[in-house]
Amino acid sequence: AKIANFKTYQPDISAEPKLAVTPDKVAKDGSHKIRIALGHKSVTRYIVTRFKIDHLSQFKNGQIVKRPDAAIINTKLRNLLNEYQEKLDSIRCIQMYDCRQLREILINSTTAGHTAATFQAVAGSYITELIEDGRGNYAKLLERNCRYFTEFTKGEFLLSDITPEIIHNYARFLRNTKRVGETTIGMMMSRTRTIINRGVKKQLVKYDVSPFAYYSIKSSPVREVDITIENLLKIKNHLPKEKKLRVARDLFMLSFYLGGINLADLLDVDFRKTDKIEYIRKKARNLKLGEQRIIITIHEDARPIINDWMNRNTGKLDFGYKFTYSNFYRYLTRSLNTLAEELKINQKVVYYSARKTFAQFASELGIPDGVIDYCLGHSDKSKGIIRYYTKVRQKQAEIAINRVIDYVNNPDKYKDYIEMRADVMMMKG
């Protein structure tokens, strides 16, 4: 807003609040409200106070003049400015926020001196970091939850103001207003907890009672999408002519042959380097110290698929499409559905089925959980030092994958063993 010369307010990069009057904001009776002008990052936002002047001549150099109650009003306004300044001074990373967010913090803040970090600001910072790290899909999930939480709180909301009651009411909002299912509610509440924990970790907020002290997040149901060996053999032995079905079949089998590798990681692999692939799961990058690097030997059954689709210049799989990852994933899902229908497979088949099926077969063959976890890229929670011997894990993974693939190629060879092991496990249970 345009401000008269004798009341000019220059935005201050230190976000120092000052008093101002905007001449074009005139009440019907000709009076003007006194406002708190907050300048930050070359942007100015205003907070309207309850004080007003009858005409512009009663405000000069940031003070009320020519009024019998001027001294009293100026004292109250100065106290208000001091209170806002204290709240701004309590923000540890003020450059993290834009001017609008700072204004929301001042309006919503009720206790001087506490850490004034909003849920939205912390979420926004983390989302930006995720995108920069190539984890756009997870960033989108957090962004969606942030939108819902902001709709629930009706704007910026301080982390320090989030209580167990707020968490309980947010869950009710998701259930009754957004009409989402219990599984989605669990996912949203988990992402809310992620942002709160991030604020705690960065020392932006401290709680005497955790907001999630009395709320239990329900675990997501296990996705039963693994398929039988008979159905896997239908896909393995099928040689479709239509390109989209070839892409679906080859990506599915390639994931299975490479220990259940996720699609995002598979599409990022450079296959020119050696007879092995080496990667850190995108999903787990930057989450913890000592990121687990996975090294998988390429089985001979996987090499023909790689050779058919590998771009010789980049070493990556190239299907001739310019889709975004999300669109390509949807394309692949639809193609796998068509492939399953064509092969008369009576089970749900998605790309993730390859990963789940590999893990199921490996377990049936008696491969230790720690080795299966390594192949899948799960963190190894087992105690002991063997997980740090990468070469040992790599060799174990190679043996495990070879055995699973041999089982698929020669199922009768393992039939008696699997049945005997199932009987033993039943007796143990």
Secondary structure, DSSP 4 states (H G I P E B T S, - for coil): ----GGG-----TT--EEEE--TT---TTS-EEEEEEEEETTEEEEEEEEEEESSGGGEETTEE-SSTTHHHHHHHHHHHHHHHHHHHHT-S-GGGS-HHHHHHHHHH--STTS---BHHHHHHHHHHHHHHTT-HHHHHHHHHHHHHHHHHHTS--BGGG--HHHHHHHHHHHHHTS---HHHHHHHHHHHHHHHHHHHHTTS---SS-TTTT--PPPPPP------HHHHHHHHH---SSHHHHHHHHHHHHHHHTTS--HHHHTT--TTS-SEEEE--GGGTTSSSS---EEEEPPTTTHHHHHHHB-TTT-SB--S----HHHHHHHHHHHHHHHHHHTT--S---HHHHHHHHHHHHHHTT--HHHHHHHHT------SSGGG-HHHHHHHHHHHHHHHHHHHH-HHHHHHHHHHHHHHHHHH-
